Amino acid sequence: MKRMIRKARLRSWVTAGCSSILATSLLVSAAPVSFGQMSGSATPSVAQQRLLNWWRNAVVYEIYPRSFQDTNADGIGDLNGITERLDYLKKLGIDAIWISPMYPSPQVDFGYDISDYEAIDPQYGTMADFDRLIAEANKRHIRVMLDMVMNHSSDKHPWFLESRSSRNNPKRDWYVWKDGKGETATSPGQPPNNWQSAFGHSAWQWDPKTRQYYYHKFYIQQPDFNWDNPEVQQAFDKILNFWMNKGVAGFRFDAITTLFEDPSMTDEKVVLGKDGKPKINAFGDEVVDGKKTDNLPKNHVEIAHIRSVMDQSPDSSFPGKRVMIGETYVPTINDLLQMYGTRQKPEFELPMDTQIGFINKLNVAAFRSKINDAETRLDGNVPLIVFENHDNPRIDMRYGDGVHDTDITRVISTILFATRGASLFYYGSEIGMKTTPPKRKEDVRDPVGITGWPKEKGRDGERTPMQWDDSQYAGFSTVKPWLPVPPNKATINVKAEQAEPNSILAWYESLIQLKKTNPALRSGSNVMLDTTNTKVLSWLRKGPGNNAVVVATNFTAEPQTVNLSAASAGVSGTHLTTLLKTPGSADPASITAVSLPPFGVYIGQVQ
């Protein structure tokens, strides 16, 4: 009976959803997954293969649940609010939503300090609400992905409460404990080493009851798991299967590069400035290089294990391959390549390519180099391009100039959707929401800002409520929200932009539609054009059997004219059919003279 139901659901997705679940012709260098669990067939059909490959050209939308939609008038977003907005997401063209943690939590880090991995925090709803969300999303061919936080738990999690209860507790070794330096009967002495929390100050916290320090890469209230203990791995295997049995499409793995620490527990290297003195960060701490606490080789062993658990997940109602997204802030393209694993030991399908999205300045040469790296140095793997998330200021603060922010958003979103790979973006990006940090320390909610004020104002500014309309609370809630609604909600909101054909929202919808329906943009290779130009970033998308597409983005506040001929790339056409362009700009008379307004964009098909 389960298999019959599963086949029926598969047929529903295939017949009604193929237009939004498009395969590419580029294959990832990882071992293929058996399709037998889905269909009972050893060889997947074309339709089944599309479902298996749904993620290769996917558009993924991050939802910070506290800030998306409040339906019970408590000022905090909830699961029913996400369900209520699914039709909006379907129209936008979303393939999957990634929901930031909605598990039970003391909310020190607003959900990333988890006290129960197999339940729903009451402020977000119930498990029945979650089941309804999955069902309603499936009807609209939108997959639901969850955040999985495996580096640490809340200090209120029952596992940690046991661990800190005594040195002899069976769960003592589930977390990282260490004696201090110079401890006496009356003093804890000094922390075991100079390792630092990413959120400021020492990464070690003294526990007076058991007279040892525990390690926390992030907040004091987020003790790190000891991943050298196989019982921790077994516990998370069970958690992953619990949610996969609920029908989730996969997970985004938080802080995944920090699972393991150097067993020597020796000091990290202090980073020196040009003056030879230690660099000091916003928290007043000496900067250390992090090489003993981040991206250690053992991480790859564990990620490969997680992939095996995902690929062998039990039968459920989910139609298609479950996918792993990695939070992978790594320093080089070679480090990113390693995150995909090998054919024998595959790891992430989609590690985040922060190489591109976090350049944080409009530099043509830098973007050209990083995009080219994604095309030529990832062994054909699918890049996941991302520019914004809940931990970083929005596009306006990192790329805007305060005058041309709308046009600059068009430039950035064109890179996001018109280069090869999957695309991940953050709620509100599609309407041009801006970063709105607190103006006073007493208004800060994020402990990062409380600790680092005024140099570090925290992450509240990128987590403000979604702006649905111009009402008092922007259509997010009927009561005062947990964070203030920015005053620009009067003009930056969904309702207003839905009525404006030249809005950023209309631009996003058009770009996403092109990404899914134009063969070259859907699955073509990516070749850089006009590679000596320092003001305009241009590229070509081409694939066998279809017309190539050229893309040009002006990185300056002055008009530019660019030659987009691509004979050197094997494309001989001389005329262009416009697919999308900056509103008000002219169609080009020739492929050799494409005019771009300030921060203008042009996308055209070569004829």
C-alpha positions in Angstrom: 0.0 0.0 0.0 2.8 2.4 0.8 4.4 1.8 -2.6 1.1 2.4 -4.4 0.5 5.6 -2.5 4.1 6.7 -3.3 3.7 6.0 -7.0 0.4 8.0 -7.1 2.1 11.0 -5.4 5.1 10.7 -7.7 2.8 10.8 -10.8 1.1 13.9 -9.3 4.4 15.7 -9.0 5.6 14.6 -12.4 2.4 15.6 -14.3 1.7 18.8 -12.5 5.2 19.9 -11.5 7.6 19.1 -14.3 7.7 22.7 -15.4 9.1 23.7 -12.1 11.4 20.7 -11.5 13.9 20.9 -14.3 16.9 18.7 -14.8 20.2 19.9 -16.2 22.5 18.0 -18.5 25.4 18.5 -16.1 26.0 15.7 -13.7 27.6 16.0 -10.2 30.7 14.0 -9.6 29.1 11.8 -6.9 27.7 8.3 -6.8 24.1 8.1 -8.1 21.4 7.2 -5.7 19.2 4.2 -6.2 15.7 5.1 -7.3 14.3 1.8 -6.1 12.9 3.3 -2.9 10.7 5.6 -4.9 9.5 3.5 -7.8 10.7 -0.1 -7.3 12.4 0.3 -10.7 16.1 -0.2 -11.2 16.3 2.3 -14.0 14.6 5.7 -13.4 12.4 7.0 -16.2 13.0 10.5 -17.6 10.2 11.9 -15.4 11.7 10.1 -12.4 15.2 11.4 -13.2 13.8 15.0 -13.2 12.5 14.4 -9.7 15.8 13.0 -8.7 17.6 16.0 -10.1 15.1 18.6 -8.9 17.8 20.5 -7.0 20.3 21.1 -9.8 18.6 24.3 -11.1 16.5 24.9 -8.0 15.4 28.1 -6.5 15.5 27.9 -2.7 14.0 30.5 -0.4 15.2 30.9 3.2 12.4 31.7 5.7 13.3 33.1 9.2 10.1 31.9 10.8 10.0 34.6 13.6 9.8 37.3 10.9 7.8 35.9 8.0 4.1 35.9 9.0 2.3 36.0 12.4 -1.2 34.4 12.4 -1.9 34.3 16.1 -1.3 37.9 17.1 1.7 37.4 19.4 4.2 39.4 17.3 6.2 36.3 16.3 5.9 34.5 13.0 4.7 30.9 12.9 4.3 27.8 10.8 0.7 28.6 9.9 2.0 31.9 8.6 4.3 30.1 6.2 1.4 27.9 5.1 -0.7 31.0 4.5 1.9 32.5 2.1 2.6 29.4 0.0 0.6 30.7 -2.9 2.8 33.8 -2.9 5.9 31.5 -3.0 4.5 29.4 -5.8 3.8 32.5 -7.9 7.4 33.7 -7.2 8.7 30.4 -8.6 10.1 28.8 -5.5 11.1 25.1 -5.6 12.0 24.7 -1.9 11.9 26.6 1.3 14.5 26.3 4.0 13.0 27.1 7.4 15.4 28.3 10.0 15.1 26.4 13.3 11.6 26.1 14.7 12.4 23.4 17.3 11.9 24.0 21.0 14.5 26.5 22.2 15.2 29.0 25.0 15.7 31.4 22.1 19.1 32.7 23.3 20.2 32.5 19.6 16.6 32.6 18.4 16.3 28.9 17.6 19.9 27.9 17.0 20.1 26.8 20.6 17.9 23.7 20.5 16.5 21.9 23.5 14.6 19.2 21.6 15.4 18.1 18.1 12.2 16.2 17.5 9.4 18.7 18.3 8.1 22.1 17.4 8.5 25.2 19.6 5.0 26.2 20.8 5.6 29.8 19.7 5.8 28.5 16.1 2.9 26.1 16.4 2.3 22.3 16.7 3.5 19.2 15.0 0.0 19.1 13.4 0.7 22.6 11.9 4.0 21.3 10.6 2.3 18.3 9.0 -0.2 20.6 7.4 2.6 22.8 6.0 4.3 19.8 4.4 1.0 18.7 2.9 0.0 22.1 1.5 3.6 22.7 0.2 3.5 19.4 -1.6 0.2 20.4 -3.3 2.0 23.4 -4.7 5.2 21.4 -5.6 7.3 23.3 -3.0 9.7 21.2 -1.0 10.3 21.9 2.7 13.9 21.8 4.0 14.8 22.2 7.7 17.8 23.7 9.4 19.9 21.0 11.2 22.2 22.2 14.0 24.6 19.5 14.8 27.6 21.4 16.2 25.9 22.3 19.4 22.7 22.1 21.5 21.2 24.4 24.0 22.6 24.2 27.5 19.0 23.4 28.5 18.9 20.3 26.3 18.4 17.2 28.5 21.6 15.7 27.1 23.7 18.6 28.4 21.9 18.7 31.7 22.9 15.1 32.1 26.4 15.8 30.9 27.1 18.5 33.4 25.4 16.7 36.3 28.6 14.7 37.1 31.9 13.7 35.6 30.7 10.1 35.7 27.4 10.6 33.9 27.0 8.4 30.7 26.5 11.5 28.6 29.5 13.4 30.0 31.5 12.5 26.9 28.7 13.8 24.6 30.1 17.3 25.0 33.7 18.7 25.0 35.0 19.0 28.6 38.6 20.0 29.6 40.5 20.9 32.7 41.7 24.4 33.0 45.2 25.8 33.6 46.3 26.5 37.1 43.1 25.4 38.8 43.1 25.5 42.6 40.6 24.6 45.2 39.3 28.1 45.2 39.9 29.2 41.6 39.0 27.8 38.2 42.4 29.0 36.9 42.5 29.8 33.2 40.7 28.3 30.2 42.4 25.3 28.6 43.7 27.4 25.6 43.1 30.6 23.7 40.2 29.3 21.5 37.6 31.9 20.9 33.8 32.0 20.5 32.6 33.3 17.1 30.3 35.5 19.2 33.1 37.0 21.3 35.6 36.2 24.1 36.8 32.8 25.3 35.2 29.6 23.8 35.5 27.9 27.2 33.0 28.2 30.1 33.8 27.1 33.7 31.3 24.8 35.3 31.7 25.1 39.1 29.7 21.9 39.9 32.0 19.5 38.0 35.0 21.8 38.0 35.8 21.6 34.3 35.4 23.9 31.3 33.1 23.1 28.5 33.7 24.2 24.9 31.3 26.5 23.0 32.2 27.7 19.5 29.2 30.1 19.7 27.3 31.4 22.7 28.0 30.2 26.2 24.5 28.7 26.1 25.5 26.5 23.1 27.8 23.8 24.3 29.6 21.9 21.5 28.9 18.2 20.9 31.9 15.8 21.1 31.7 14.3 17.6 34.5 11.8 18.4 31.8 10.0 20.5 29.9 7.6 18.2 26.8 7.8 20.3 26.4 11.5 19.2 26.4 10.3 15.6 23.9 7.6 16.3 21.6 10.1 18.0 21.6 12.4 15.0 21.1 9.6 12.6 17.8 9.0 14.4 16.9 12.7 14.3 17.5 12.9 10.6 15.3 9.9 9.9 12.6 11.3 12.2 12.2 14.4 10.0 12.7 12.5 6.7 9.9 10.2 7.7 7.8 13.4 8.0 8.5 14.1 4.3 11.1 16.9 4.5 13.1 17.4 1.3 16.5 17.7 3.0 18.4 19.9 5.4 20.6 22.9 5.5 23.4 22.0 7.9 24.4 24.8 10.2 28.0 25.5 11.3 28.9 22.2 9.7 32.6 22.9 9.3 33.0 23.2 13.1 32.0 19.8 14.2 35.5 18.7 15.2 38.3 20.3 17.2 42.0 19.6 17.1 42.6 16.9 19.8 45.9 18.5 20.9 43.8 21.3 22.4 46.8 23.7 21.9 46.5 27.4 21.3 45.5 28.8 17.9 47.8 31.2 16.1 47.2 34.9 16.8 46.8 36.9 13.6 49.1 39.9 13.4 48.4 43.2 11.7 50.8 45.2 9.4 52.3 46.8 12.5 53.2 43.4 13.9 50.8 43.6 16.7 47.8 41.3 17.2 44.7 42.2 15.3 41.7 43.1 17.6 38.1 42.2 16.6 34.8 44.1 17.4 34.6 42.2 20.7 38.0 43.5 21.9 39.6 40.1 21.5 42.9 39.2 19.8 42.1 37.6 16.4 43.1 33.9 16.1 43.3 31.9 12.8 40.7 29.3 13.7 42.6 26.4 12.1 42.3 24.2 15.2 38.5 24.6 15.4 37.2 24.9 11.8 37.2 22.7 8.7 39.3 19.9 10.1 39.6 16.7 7.9 37.3 14.7 10.2 34.4 16.9 9.2 34.5 15.3 5.7 34.2 11.8 7.2 31.1 12.8 9.1 29.5 14.7 6.2 30.0 11.6 4.0 28.3 9.6 6.7 25.3 12.0 6.9 25.1 11.8 3.1 24.8 8.0 3.3 22.0 8.3 5.9 20.2 10.7 3.6 20.6 8.6 0.5 19.4 5.5 2.3 16.5 7.1 4.1 13.4 5.0 4.7 10.4 4.9 2.4 8.2 7.9 2.8 5.8 10.2 0.9 8.6 12.4 -0.4 8.9 12.3 -4.2 12.5 12.7 -5.2 16.0 12.9 -3.9 16.6 14.5 -0.5 19.3 17.1 -0.6 22.0 18.4 1.7 22.8 22.2 1.7 25.9 23.1 3.7 26.7 26.3 5.5 30.2 26.4 4.1 32.1 29.6 4.7 35.5 28.3 3.4 38.5 30.4 2.3 39.2 28.9 -1.2 37.6 27.3 -4.2 39.6 24.1 -3.4 38.1 24.0 0.0 34.6 24.3 -1.5 35.4 21.6 -4.0 36.2 19.2 -1.1 32.7 19.9 0.3 31.2 17.9 -2.6 33.2 14.8 -1.6 34.2 12.2 -4.2 32.4 9.7 -6.3 33.2 7.0 -3.7 32.4 9.3 -0.7 29.9 12.0 -1.8 29.2 14.8 0.7 27.0 17.9 0.0 25.0 18.2 -3.2 24.8 21.9 -2.6 27.5 23.5 -0.3 27.0 27.3 -0.3 29.3 29.1 -2.7 30.1 32.0 -0.5 33.1 32.7 -2.7 30.8 34.7 -5.0 28.1 36.1 -2.8 30.3 37.5 -0.1 32.8 39.5 -2.2 31.0 42.4 -0.6 32.0 45.0 -3.2 31.1 45.6 -6.8 34.4 44.6 -8.4 34.1 43.2 -11.9 37.4 41.4 -11.9 36.6 39.7 -8.6 33.1 38.5 -9.7 34.5 37.3 -13.0 37.2 35.3 -11.3 34.8 33.7 -8.7 32.1 32.9 -11.2 34.6 31.4 -13.5 36.0 29.3 -10.6 32.5 27.9 -10.0 32.3 26.9 -13.7 35.7 25.5 -14.2 37.1 24.4 -10.8 34.3 22.5 -9.2 34.6 19.4 -11.4 31.2 19.9 -12.9 29.5 20.0 -9.5 26.5 22.3 -9.2 27.3 25.6 -7.4 24.8 27.0 -4.9 24.9 30.8 -5.3 23.8 32.9 -2.2 24.1 36.5 -1.4 22.0 37.0 1.8 20.9 35.1 4.9 19.9 35.6 8.5 23.5 36.1 9.6 24.6 38.9 7.2 23.5 42.4 6.3 21.3 42.5 3.2 22.4 43.5 -0.2 21.9 47.3 0.3 24.5 47.5 3.1 27.1 45.3 1.4 26.7 46.4 -2.2 24.4 49.4 -2.3 25.5 53.1 -2.6 22.3 54.6 -1.1 21.3 56.1 -4.5 21.1 53.3 -6.9 20.2 50.5 -4.5 17.2 49.3 -6.6 19.3 49.0 -9.8 22.2 47.4 -7.9 19.7 44.8 -6.6 18.9 44.0 -10.2 22.6 43.5 -10.9 23.1 41.2 -7.9 19.9 39.2 -8.5 20.9 38.7 -12.2 24.2 37.1 -11.0 22.2 35.0 -8.6 19.7 33.6 -11.1 21.4 33.8 -14.5 24.7 32.1 -13.7 24.8 28.3 -13.7 23.6 26.4 -10.7 21.1 26.5 -7.9 20.0 29.8 -6.3 19.3 30.5 -2.6 17.9 33.8 -1.4 16.5 35.2 1.8 12.9 36.3 2.5 12.4 40.0 1.5 15.2 40.0 -1.0 12.6 39.9 -3.8 11.1 43.2 -2.7 14.4 44.9 -1.9 14.1 44.9 1.9 16.9 46.9 3.5 19.1 46.3 6.5 17.7 48.2 9.5 20.0 47.9 12.5 19.0 49.1 15.9 19.9 52.7 16.8 20.3 52.2 20.5 21.9 49.4 22.5 18.8 49.0 24.6 16.8 48.1 21.5 19.2 45.2 20.5 17.8 41.7 20.7 20.7 39.7 19.2 23.3 38.9 21.9 26.0 39.4 19.3 25.0 43.1 19.2 24.7 43.3 23.0 28.2 42.0 23.4 29.8 43.9 20.5 28.0 47.3 20.6 28.7 49.8 19.1 31.2 48.3 16.6 29.1 45.2 16.2 25.4 45.9 16.2 24.3 42.3 15.8 22.0 40.7 13.2 18.6 42.3 14.1 18.9 44.6 11.0 18.6 41.7 8.6 15.8 39.9 10.5 13.1 42.6 10.6 9.5 41.5 9.8 8.5 40.7 6.2 6.9 43.7 4.6 3.7 42.5 3.0 1.8 45.9 2.8 2.0 49.4 4.1 -0.2 48.9 7.2 1.0 49.7 10.7 2.9 46.4 11.1 3.4 45.8 7.4 0.9 43.0 7.2 3.2 40.8 9.3 1.1 41.0 12.4 -1.8 42.9 14.0 0.3 43.6 17.1 3.7 45.0 17.8 6.3 42.6 16.3 9.3 41.1 18.1 11.5 43.5 16.0 10.4 46.9 14.7 9.0 47.2 11.2 11.3 49.5 9.1 9.7 52.8 8.1 10.4 52.1 4.4 7.5 49.6 4.5 5.4 52.4 3.1 7.0 51.9 -0.3 8.9 48.6 0.0 6.2 46.0 0.4 4.7 43.1 -1.6 1.3 44.7 -2.2 2.7 47.8 -3.7 5.3 45.9 -5.9 2.7 43.5 -7.2 0.9 46.4 -8.7 4.1 47.9 -10.3 5.4 46.1 -13.4 8.9 47.6 -13.0 9.3 46.6 -9.4 12.0 44.5 -7.9 9.4 41.8 -7.2 8.5 41.7 -10.9 12.1 41.5 -11.8 12.7 38.5 -9.5 9.6 36.7 -10.9 10.9 37.3 -14.5 14.4 36.2 -13.7 13.2 33.0 -12.0 10.9 32.2 -14.9 13.8 32.6 -17.3 16.0 30.4 -15.2 13.4 27.6 -15.3 12.2 27.9 -18.9 15.0 29.1 -21.1 17.1 26.0 -22.1 20.4 27.9 -22.0 19.8 29.5 -18.7 18.3 26.3 -17.2 21.2 24.0 -18.1 23.8 25.7 -20.3 27.5 26.2 -19.5 28.8 29.5 -18.3 31.5 31.3 -20.3 32.8 34.8 -19.4 32.8 37.5 -22.1 34.7 40.7 -22.7 37.2 39.6 -20.0 39.3 42.8 -19.9 36.4 45.0 -19.2 36.6 46.5 -15.7 33.2 48.2 -15.6 30.8 45.6 -17.1 30.5 41.9 -16.2 29.3 39.9 -19.1 28.8 36.2 -19.7 27.4 33.6 -22.1 25.1 30.7 -21.3 25.1 28.0 -24.0 24.1 24.4 -24.4 23.8 21.9 -27.2 20.7 22.3 -29.4 19.5 25.7 -28.2 20.2 29.4 -28.8 22.8 30.9 -26.5 22.0 33.7 -24.1 24.2 36.7 -23.3 24.1 38.6 -20.0 25.6 42.0 -19.2 25.6 43.8 -15.9 26.9 47.4 -15.5 28.8 47.7 -12.2 29.1 51.5 -12.5 26.9 54.6 -12.0 27.7 55.7 -15.6 26.2 54.4 -18.9 28.3 51.8 -20.6 28.3 50.2 -24.1 29.6 46.7 -24.4 30.3 44.2 -27.2 28.7 40.9 -26.5 29.8 39.0 -29.6 30.8 35.5 -28.7 32.6 34.1 -31.7 35.5 33.0 -29.5 33.1 30.9 -27.6 31.7 29.2 -30.7 28.6 31.4 -31.0 28.3 33.1 -34.3 25.0 35.0 -34.1 24.9 38.7 -34.7 21.5 39.8 -33.5 19.8 39.7 -30.1 16.2 39.1 -29.0 15.7 40.8 -25.6 14.6 38.5 -22.8 14.9 40.9 -19.9 16.5 44.4 -19.4 16.5 47.3 -17.0 13.2 49.1 -17.2 13.3 52.1 -19.6 16.5 51.0 -21.4 16.6 50.5 -25.2 16.9 47.3 -27.1 20.3 47.0 -28.7 20.7 47.5 -32.5 23.6 45.1 -32.6 25.3 42.5 -30.5 28.5 44.6 -30.8 26.9 47.6 -29.2 24.7 46.9 -26.2 24.0 50.1 -24.2 23.5 49.8 -20.5 22.2 52.5 -18.2 23.8 53.1 -14.8 23.9 49.7 -13.0 21.9 48.4 -15.9 21.2 44.8 -16.9 20.6 43.2 -20.3 19.8 39.6 -21.1 19.3 38.6 -24.7 19.1 35.5 -26.8 21.6 35.3 -29.7 20.1 34.9 -33.2 
